Amino acid sequence: MRQIQEVLPMTGGNKGISLLIDSWRNQISHDQQYREFTQNSIESIKRVQKKDPSFKGLIKWEVDENYYRKHKVQKLSIIDNGEGMTPKEMIENLNGLGSSSGNNEYYNHGCGAKIAGLAHNRGGLLYKSWKNGKGFLVKFQRNEMGQYGATKIGGRCSHPLADEMKPSIIKDHGCVVTLLGDEDKQDTTIPPKNNYGLLKGSREAKSEWLTCYLNTKFYRLAENIKISVSRFKLTSTGGVFNNIVKGHEYGLKLDFEKQEEIQLTKTKVKIFYRKESGKQRHTGSNPTYMTLGQLAVVNQDQTIKLEFAGTSGANPLPAWGLQCLRKNVALVLIPEGTFKQNIERTDLVHDGMRIQEQLNLWKGEFKDKMPKWLKDIEAAKQQEQLEKDNDNEDRLKKLAHLFKKERYFNSSTGDTNIEQSDKRMASSKKGKKGDNPDPNPNPYADPRDEFGKIEAMFGVKVDRSQYTGKKINVINEYPELLKTKEGPSHVIGTFTKDPYSVEVNVESNLVVELVNHLSKKFPKIMKQIITDEVFKMLGFSLQQQIAHVSNRTDYSEDEISRTLSDLCLTACAANKDFVIDRLSTRFKMYNNWKNQNVIKDKLPSFDATRNIHAYDPNKYVYKNSRK
């Protein structure tokens, strides 16, 4: 056994301790003191409950009424019915750094109430404590010389309290701490300004700010300890209304209708999801719960780190693969193992690695292990957003006159002459009666109508070189675009004359190459979505090539077949600069979008056993199919 080296323990000088507290004033966020005082009260009550498990703990944050009656200034105070302290215990526990009552649930020395409280209350902290039925008052403050410590009045630091000074929730034991702020006239029930902590300045209403902070900071609370916070204003009947603190997990369960938990390396991730991104279901218009889309890190049942799109922060969820669902999802990470808090209780460290470094590792693992239902919803949402800028259909319509082959059908009432030389412009009617065109005219069929002089009945020759006709305007000159999965191949597209369609293999070498390139460039967009967009862009190009060759040239059928062969279509589609440039512009716009639409109730379903060829000449058809 290794012998322990003997040392002379260090002690702190008064000046050094005062300088240390002053320096922490700039490092510790203003709201940290409320966590420290609340945690002290919780631990004090738990020590009572260890002796009496049926004991009901009570903690109240409210205005110090005794102080207000005397000085007419509102000062924030916290009251608990914990074990309380004697005058000697108050001096020993509160007037020295590193001292505490001990026997707490978690061994984790942080800045503590004495440091966080004194750093932000230079005017003082009033401690009124009862133990064994007797109450005493001790004031701790920073004096004119910049020294911190217990205030002496008449040569004494502690002073007895009359029974009427005791709050109603305290019977034989308990404590009251009043926060005096920096100045006598300062109202400490007003939320701190310009010192954004956990809530990043997003909750500043006087009646809600402290409740929301405590509800967010404490992830889960013991059922046998009730915490309430005053709204700091009188009701119409003259009373004061209180909010109840139930913890962050409780608030998330109120506003998110679906929860799931997954396991990552050294951490659990609790996923909270809701369909409606901008509405709180139960917390109201002035919520006392922070239920925005967020990433939270919890340690020892308390929120150590919280990231969301607040006054001084950005939503972190796009980096976790939730670009479109950043308002619909809350992720709560609960690290496992020896993660230790820093002294300000704002960071965790594991094997020398800070929590932010660990988060960078976890986000990649989370993308891989994200539940399928969540991936599907995110994919559908991304597709919906991209379709806002997916103007291929509109662009094809605007270009239609450049690819269209005009067709007519014979009509006795038509207003256009169809000459024999214009035979290629003719098309057939479906029936003999009426002038209704064929709803599905074949763009390749030769006209069935005769031209020139023909032998009529009884040997009479009739000149039928001219016919009148009506123009057909419902032809879709573009082939139907279909998606296939044929495995790795240099062949990108295959044209089929009947039915009039072009198939794009999304597993072809070119598609895979383009998708991998764009995925690295835009990592927040799901690979499935990038694949769909590359498919549409390549299909957009091929549809134009096929329409032009089929309708705007006088090539023979054999020449058209060779021109639209798999090899030729592959050459036409291999315009990588066009695809990358066009999609990069679209994805950049997508990344900057602020407004989100609600996703559809059901995701599109696919028939994996066959391709769907639904040809409607009145529409520009985009139907996906899988093989």
C-alpha positions in Angstrom: 0.0 0.0 0.0 1.4 3.4 -1.0 2.1 5.7 1.9 0.2 9.0 1.8 2.5 12.0 1.6 2.0 14.4 4.6 1.4 18.0 3.7 0.5 21.2 5.5 -3.1 22.0 4.4 -3.5 25.3 2.7 -5.7 28.0 4.2 -7.3 31.0 2.5 -6.7 34.6 3.5 -9.5 37.0 3.8 -8.3 39.2 0.9 -7.7 36.2 -1.4 -11.2 34.8 -0.7 -12.8 38.2 -1.4 -10.9 38.5 -4.7 -11.9 35.0 -5.6 -15.6 35.7 -5.0 -15.4 39.0 -7.0 -13.8 37.1 -10.0 -16.6 34.5 -9.9 -19.1 37.2 -10.3 -18.2 37.5 -13.9 -17.9 33.7 -14.5 -21.0 32.5 -12.8 -24.3 33.3 -14.5 -26.8 35.3 -12.4 -29.4 32.6 -12.4 -27.0 29.9 -11.0 -27.7 31.2 -7.4 -31.3 30.1 -7.7 -30.3 26.6 -8.4 -27.8 26.6 -5.5 -30.3 27.9 -2.9 -33.0 25.5 -4.2 -30.6 22.5 -4.1 -29.5 23.4 -0.5 -33.2 23.4 0.5 -33.8 20.0 -1.2 -30.8 18.5 0.5 -31.8 19.9 3.9 -35.3 18.3 3.5 -33.8 15.0 2.4 -31.8 14.8 5.6 -35.0 15.1 7.5 -36.7 12.5 5.4 -33.9 10.0 6.0 -35.0 10.1 9.7 -38.7 10.3 8.8 -39.6 9.0 5.3 -43.2 10.2 5.6 -42.1 13.9 6.0 -43.5 16.2 3.4 -40.9 18.7 2.2 -42.0 22.3 1.3 -40.0 24.9 -0.6 -41.3 28.4 -1.4 -39.8 31.2 -3.4 -41.6 34.5 -2.6 -41.3 38.1 -1.4 -39.8 38.5 2.0 -42.9 40.1 3.6 -41.2 41.2 6.8 -38.5 43.0 4.9 -41.1 44.6 2.6 -43.2 45.9 5.5 -40.1 47.5 7.0 -38.3 48.8 4.0 -41.0 49.0 1.2 -38.7 47.1 -1.3 -39.4 43.7 -2.7 -36.6 41.2 -1.9 -36.7 37.6 -3.2 -36.5 34.9 -0.5 -36.6 31.1 -0.4 -38.3 29.2 2.5 -37.9 25.6 3.3 -38.9 23.3 6.2 -35.6 21.4 6.1 -33.5 20.6 9.2 -32.4 24.2 9.8 -29.2 25.3 11.4 -28.1 26.6 14.8 -26.1 29.9 15.0 -22.9 27.9 15.3 -23.7 25.8 12.3 -24.6 28.9 10.2 -21.2 30.4 10.9 -19.3 27.2 10.3 -21.2 26.2 7.2 -21.7 29.6 5.5 -18.7 31.7 6.5 -16.0 29.5 5.1 -15.3 28.1 1.6 -15.3 24.3 1.3 -17.6 24.0 4.3 -21.0 22.4 4.2 -23.4 20.4 6.3 -22.3 17.3 4.3 -24.3 14.0 4.0 -25.8 15.2 0.6 -27.1 12.9 -2.1 -24.3 13.8 -4.6 -20.7 14.5 -3.8 -20.0 17.3 -6.2 -18.6 20.5 -4.9 -19.5 23.4 -7.2 -19.6 27.1 -6.7 -22.3 26.7 -4.0 -24.9 29.1 -2.7 -22.4 31.1 -0.6 -20.3 31.9 -3.7 -23.0 32.3 -6.3 -25.2 34.1 -3.8 -22.6 36.6 -2.4 -21.1 37.2 -5.9 -24.5 38.5 -7.1 -25.7 40.0 -3.8 -23.0 42.3 -2.5 -25.7 44.0 -0.4 -26.0 40.8 1.5 -27.9 37.5 2.2 -30.2 37.3 5.2 -30.2 33.8 6.8 -33.1 33.1 9.2 -33.0 29.6 10.5 -34.9 27.6 13.1 -33.8 24.4 14.7 -35.3 22.7 17.8 -37.9 25.4 17.8 -35.4 28.3 18.1 -34.7 30.9 15.4 -31.7 33.0 14.7 -30.7 35.6 12.1 -27.3 36.0 10.5 -26.4 38.4 7.6 -23.6 37.8 5.2 -22.4 40.6 2.9 -19.5 42.5 1.2 -18.4 45.5 3.2 -17.0 48.8 2.1 -13.5 47.3 2.1 -14.5 44.6 -0.3 -14.4 41.9 2.3 -17.0 39.1 2.5 -18.3 37.6 5.7 -20.9 37.5 8.5 -22.0 40.9 9.6 -21.3 41.9 13.2 -23.9 44.0 15.1 -23.1 44.9 18.7 -20.2 42.5 18.6 -22.4 39.6 17.6 -23.0 37.8 14.3 -26.2 35.9 15.2 -29.4 37.3 16.7 -32.5 35.6 18.1 -35.8 35.8 16.2 -39.2 36.3 17.6 -41.9 33.6 16.9 -43.9 36.0 14.7 -41.0 36.1 12.3 -41.4 32.4 11.5 -43.1 31.5 8.2 -46.2 29.3 8.4 -44.6 26.3 6.7 -41.9 26.1 9.3 -42.8 24.3 12.5 -39.8 23.2 14.6 -37.1 23.5 11.9 -36.5 25.3 8.6 -34.7 28.1 6.9 -35.4 31.4 5.1 -32.7 33.1 2.8 -33.4 36.6 1.5 -31.5 37.9 -1.5 -30.8 41.6 -1.0 -29.0 42.2 -4.3 -26.3 44.8 -4.7 -28.2 47.9 -3.5 -30.8 48.7 -0.9 -33.4 49.9 -3.5 -32.9 46.9 -5.8 -36.0 44.7 -6.4 -34.6 41.2 -6.5 -37.8 39.7 -7.8 -37.1 41.2 -11.2 -35.3 38.8 -13.6 -31.6 39.6 -14.2 -30.8 41.6 -17.3 -27.9 41.1 -19.8 -26.5 38.1 -17.9 -28.1 35.3 -19.9 -27.7 31.9 -18.3 -29.7 28.7 -18.9 -32.7 30.4 -20.5 -30.6 32.8 -22.7 -32.9 35.7 -21.9 -36.0 34.0 -23.5 -38.1 34.2 -20.3 -38.2 37.7 -18.8 -41.9 38.1 -17.6 -41.8 38.9 -13.9 -44.5 36.4 -13.1 -42.9 33.5 -14.9 -39.1 33.8 -15.2 -38.1 32.1 -11.9 -40.6 29.3 -12.3 -39.4 28.6 -15.8 -35.8 28.6 -14.8 -36.3 26.1 -12.0 -38.6 23.9 -14.1 -35.8 23.8 -16.7 -32.8 23.5 -14.4 -34.3 20.6 -12.4 -35.0 17.8 -14.8 -36.7 15.5 -12.4 -37.9 16.3 -8.8 -38.7 14.1 -5.8 -42.4 13.5 -5.4 -42.4 14.1 -1.7 -40.9 17.6 -2.0 -43.2 20.4 -3.2 -41.6 23.5 -4.7 -43.7 26.7 -5.5 -42.8 30.1 -6.8 -44.8 33.3 -6.4 -45.9 35.2 -9.5 -44.8 38.3 -7.6 -48.1 40.2 -8.2 -51.4 40.4 -6.4 -54.5 38.9 -7.8 -57.9 40.7 -8.2 -58.8 39.5 -4.7 -55.6 40.7 -3.1 -54.0 37.3 -2.8 -50.8 36.0 -4.4 -50.9 33.2 -6.9 -48.1 30.6 -6.9 -46.7 28.4 -9.7 -45.7 24.8 -9.0 -42.3 23.5 -10.1 -42.5 20.0 -11.5 -39.3 19.8 -13.5 -38.1 19.8 -17.1 -39.1 16.2 -17.9 -42.7 16.9 -16.7 -43.0 19.9 -19.0 -41.6 18.0 -22.1 -44.1 15.2 -21.5 -46.9 17.8 -21.5 -46.1 19.3 -24.8 -44.6 16.3 -26.8 -47.0 13.5 -27.6 -44.4 10.8 -28.4 -41.3 9.7 -26.5 -38.6 7.1 -27.2 -35.2 6.3 -25.7 -32.1 5.1 -27.6 -28.7 4.1 -26.3 -25.5 5.7 -27.6 -21.9 5.2 -26.3 -21.8 6.3 -22.7 -25.1 8.1 -22.9 -28.9 7.6 -23.1 -30.9 9.9 -25.5 -34.5 10.6 -24.7 -36.4 11.7 -27.8 -39.5 13.9 -27.5 -41.5 14.5 -30.6 -44.6 16.5 -31.5 -46.4 17.0 -34.8 -47.3 20.6 -34.2 -44.0 22.6 -34.1 -45.2 26.0 -33.0 -47.8 25.2 -30.4 -47.7 24.2 -26.8 -50.4 21.8 -26.0 -50.8 22.4 -22.3 -48.4 25.1 -21.1 -50.3 28.1 -22.5 -49.2 31.3 -24.1 -46.9 32.3 -21.2 -45.4 28.9 -20.4 -43.5 28.2 -17.3 -41.7 25.3 -19.1 -39.0 25.6 -21.7 -40.4 23.2 -24.4 -38.9 24.7 -27.6 -37.0 22.4 -29.9 -33.7 21.8 -28.0 -30.8 19.7 -27.0 -30.3 19.3 -23.2 -27.6 17.5 -21.3 -28.7 16.2 -17.9 -26.5 15.1 -15.0 -27.6 14.2 -11.5 -31.2 15.0 -12.5 -30.4 18.5 -13.4 -29.9 20.3 -16.7 -26.2 21.1 -17.1 -26.4 22.3 -20.7 -29.3 23.6 -22.8 -29.1 24.7 -26.5 -32.1 26.1 -28.4 -32.9 29.1 -30.6 -33.1 31.7 -27.9 -32.0 35.3 -27.7 -28.3 34.4 -27.7 -28.3 30.9 -29.3 -29.1 28.8 -32.3 -31.0 25.6 -32.6 -28.5 22.7 -32.5 -30.8 20.0 -33.9 -29.9 20.4 -37.6 -26.4 19.2 -36.8 -28.0 16.1 -35.3 -29.8 15.3 -38.6 -33.1 17.1 -37.7 -33.0 20.1 -40.1 -36.8 20.3 -40.6 -37.9 18.9 -37.3 -35.8 21.3 -35.2 -39.0 22.7 -33.7 -40.7 19.4 -33.4 -38.1 17.5 -31.4 -36.3 17.8 -28.0 -33.3 15.6 -27.3 -32.3 15.0 -23.7 -28.9 13.3 -23.2 -28.1 11.6 -19.9 -24.4 10.7 -19.9 -23.4 7.5 -18.1 -20.2 6.9 -16.2 -17.8 9.2 -14.5 -18.8 12.6 -15.9 -18.0 15.4 -13.5 -19.4 18.9 -13.4 -17.2 22.0 -13.5 -17.4 24.4 -10.6 -19.9 26.6 -12.4 -22.1 23.5 -13.1 -22.3 24.4 -16.8 -20.1 21.7 -18.2 -19.2 18.0 -17.8 -15.8 16.4 -18.1 -15.0 12.8 -18.8 -11.4 11.5 -19.1 -10.2 15.1 -19.8 -12.8 15.5 -22.6 -15.4 18.3 -22.2 -19.0 17.7 -23.0 -18.9 19.6 -26.2 -16.2 17.3 -27.6 -18.3 14.4 -26.5 -21.4 15.9 -28.2 -19.5 16.1 -31.5 -19.0 12.3 -31.3 -22.5 11.6 -30.2 -24.2 13.5 -33.0 -22.7 11.3 -35.7 -23.7 8.2 -33.8 -27.2 9.6 -33.3 -27.7 10.1 -37.0 -26.9 6.4 -37.6 -29.1 5.1 -34.7 -32.0 7.6 -35.1 -35.3 5.6 -35.0 -36.8 4.8 -38.4 -40.1 6.6 -37.7 -38.2 9.8 -36.9 -36.0 9.4 -40.0 -39.1 8.9 -42.2 -40.8 12.0 -40.8 -37.6 14.1 -41.3 -37.2 12.7 -44.9 -40.8 13.5 -45.7 -40.4 17.0 -44.3 -37.2 17.6 -46.2 -38.9 16.5 -49.4 -41.8 18.8 -48.8 -39.5 21.7 -48.2 -37.4 21.0 -51.3 -40.5 20.7 -53.4 -41.2 24.4 -52.7 -38.2 25.1 -55.0 -38.7 22.0 -57.1 -39.7 23.8 -60.2 -38.9 21.1 -62.8 -42.5 20.7 -63.7 -43.1 24.4 -64.2 -39.9 24.7 -66.2 -41.0 21.8 -68.5 -44.4 23.5 -69.0 -42.8 26.8 -70.0 -40.4 25.0 -72.4 -43.1 22.8 -73.9 -43.5 24.8 -77.1 -39.9 24.2 -77.9 -40.4 20.4 -77.9 -44.0 20.1 -79.0 -45.0 18.4 -82.3 -48.3 20.0 -83.3 -51.1 17.6 -84.1 -54.6 17.9 -85.6 -57.6 15.7 -86.1 -59.9 15.8 -89.0 -63.1 17.8 -88.5 -65.7 19.1 -90.8 -66.0 22.2 -88.6 -62.2 22.7 -88.2 -60.6 26.0 -88.8 -57.2 24.7 -90.0 -56.3 23.2 -93.4 -54.3 20.0 -93.3 -52.3 19.6 -96.4 -50.8 16.4 -97.8 -47.3 17.8 -97.2 -48.3 18.2 -93.6 -49.1 14.6 -93.2 -46.7 14.2 -90.2 -48.8 16.7 -88.4 -52.0 14.7 -88.6 -53.4 12.5 -85.9 -56.4 10.2 -85.6 -59.8 10.5 -83.9 -60.8 7.8 -81.6 -64.1 7.2 -83.2 -66.1 8.1 -86.3 -68.7 10.2 -84.6 -68.1 13.7 -83.3 -65.0 15.8 -83.2 -63.7 14.6 -79.8 -59.9 13.8 -80.0 -58.3 10.6 -78.8 -57.6 11.1 -75.0 -54.4 9.1 -75.4 -53.1 9.8 -78.9 -50.0 7.9 -79.9 -47.3 10.5 -80.7 -45.6 8.0 -83.0 -48.5 6.6 -85.0 -48.9 7.7 -88.6 -52.2 9.3 -89.4 -54.9 7.0 -90.7 -56.5 9.7 -92.9 -56.0 9.6 -96.6 -54.7 12.4 -98.8 -54.6 13.2 -102.5 -56.9 12.0 -105.2 -58.7 8.8 -104.5 -61.2 6.6 -106.3 -64.6 7.3 -105.0 -67.8 5.3 -105.5 -69.2 4.8 -109.0 -65.7 5.6 -110.5 -65.9 9.3 -109.7 -62.5 10.8 -108.7 -62.7 13.2 -105.9 -60.0 15.7 -104.9 -59.4 15.1 -101.2 -56.0 16.8 -101.0 -57.3 19.3 -98.4 -59.0 18.6 -95.1 -60.0 20.9 -92.3 -59.0 20.0 -88.8 -58.8 21.1 -85.2 -55.6 21.4 -83.2 -54.9 19.0 -80.4 -53.6 20.8 -77.3 -53.6 18.1 -74.7 -50.5 16.1 -75.8 -47.8 15.6 -73.2 -44.6 15.6 -75.2 -42.4 14.5 -72.3 -42.0 10.8 -71.4 -43.1 9.6 -68.0 -40.2 9.7 -65.5 -39.7 6.5 -63.5 -37.2 5.5 -60.8 -35.6 2.1 -60.7 -32.9 0.4 -58.6 -30.8 -1.8 -60.9 -27.6 -1.9 -58.9 -24.2 -0.4 -59.9 -24.0 0.3 -63.7 -22.6 2.8 -66.2 -26.1 2.9 -67.7 -28.1 5.8 -66.3 -31.4 5.8 -68.2 -33.4 3.6 -70.4 -36.0 4.9 -72.9 -39.1 2.8 -73.7 -41.3 3.7 -76.7 -44.3 1.9 -75.5 -45.2 2.9 -72.9 -43.6 6.3 -73.6 -41.3 6.6 -70.6 -37.7 6.9 -69.4 -36.3 5.0 -66.4 -33.4 6.4 -64.3 -31.4 3.9 -62.2 -30.7 5.6 -58.9 -28.0 3.0 -58.1 -26.0 3.8 -61.2 -22.4 4.9 -60.8 -23.1 8.5 -61.8 -26.0 8.9 -59.4 -24.0 7.5 -56.5 -21.1 9.7 -57.4 -23.2 12.9 -57.5 -25.1 11.9 -54.2 -21.9 11.3 -52.3 -20.4 14.6 -53.5 -23.5 16.6 -52.5 -23.9 14.8 -49.2 -20.4 15.9 -48.1 -21.2 19.5 -49.2 -24.6 19.5 -47.5 -24.4 17.1 -44.5 -27.6 18.4 -42.9 -29.7 17.1 -45.8 -30.6 13.5 -45.6 -29.0 11.2 -48.2 -32.3 9.8 -49.3 -33.5 13.3 -50.2 -30.3 14.2 -52.1 -30.8 10.9 -54.1 -34.4 11.9 -55.0 -33.3 15.4 -56.1 -30.4 14.0 -58.3 -32.9 11.6 -59.8 -35.3 14.4 -60.7 -32.6 16.6 -62.1 -31.2 13.9 -64.3 -34.7 12.9 -65.3 -35.4 16.6 -66.2 -32.5 16.6 -68.6 -33.4 13.2 -70.2 -37.1 14.2 -70.7 -36.0 17.2 -72.7 -33.6 15.1 -74.8 -36.2 12.5 -75.6 -38.9 15.0 -76.4 -36.7 16.9 -78.8 -35.5 13.8 -80.7 -38.9 12.3 -80.8 -40.9 15.3 -81.9 -38.7 18.0 -83.4 -36.7 15.9 -85.8 -37.5 13.9 -89.0 -35.4 10.9 -88.0 -36.6 7.5 -88.9 -37.8 5.1 -86.2 -34.4 3.3 -86.4 -32.5 6.5 -86.1 -34.5 7.6 -83.1 -33.9 4.3 -81.4 -30.2 4.6 -81.9 -30.2 8.3 -80.8 -32.1 7.4 -77.6 -30.1 4.3 -76.7 -28.9 3.6 -73.2 -25.4 4.8 -74.2 -26.6 8.0 -75.7 -28.8 8.8 -72.7 -25.9 8.2 -70.4 -23.8 10.6 -72.3 -26.6 13.2 -72.2 -27.1 12.8 -68.5 -23.4 13.1 -67.6 -23.6 16.9 -67.3 -22.2 16.9 -63.7 -21.7 20.7 -63.6 -25.3 21.4 -64.4 -26.6 19.0 -61.7 -24.2 20.1 -59.0 -24.7 23.8 -59.7 -28.5 23.6 -59.8 -28.9 21.5 -56.7 -26.3 23.4 -54.7 -28.3 26.6 -55.3 -31.5 24.8 -54.2 -29.9 23.2 -51.1 -28.5 26.6 -50.0 -31.9 28.1 -50.3 -33.4 25.2 -48.3 -30.8 25.6 -45.5 -31.8 29.3 -45.1 -35.6 28.7 -45.0 -37.2 29.9 -41.7 -40.9 28.9 -42.2 -41.7 25.3 -41.7 -44.9 23.5 -42.9 -46.7 20.8 -41.0 -45.9 17.4 -42.4 -48.6 15.2 -43.8 -50.2 12.6 -41.5 -49.1 9.7 -43.7 -45.9 9.1 -45.5 -46.0 8.1 -49.2 -46.1 4.3 -49.7 -44.3 2.5 -52.5 -45.1 -0.8 -54.2 -41.8 -2.6 -54.2 -42.9 -5.3 -56.6 -43.6 -3.4 -59.8 -43.2 -0.1 -61.6 -46.3 2.1 -62.0 -46.8 3.5 -65.5 -49.8 5.9 -65.2 -49.7 8.0 -68.4 -52.0 11.0 -68.4 -51.4 13.2 -71.5 -53.0 16.2 -69.7 -50.3 16.2 -67.0 -46.6 16.2 -66.5 -46.2 12.9 -64.6 -43.6 12.2 -61.9 -44.3 8.9 -60.4 -41.6 7.0 -58.4 -41.4 3.3 -58.5 -38.9 0.7 -57.1 -37.8 -2.6 -58.4 
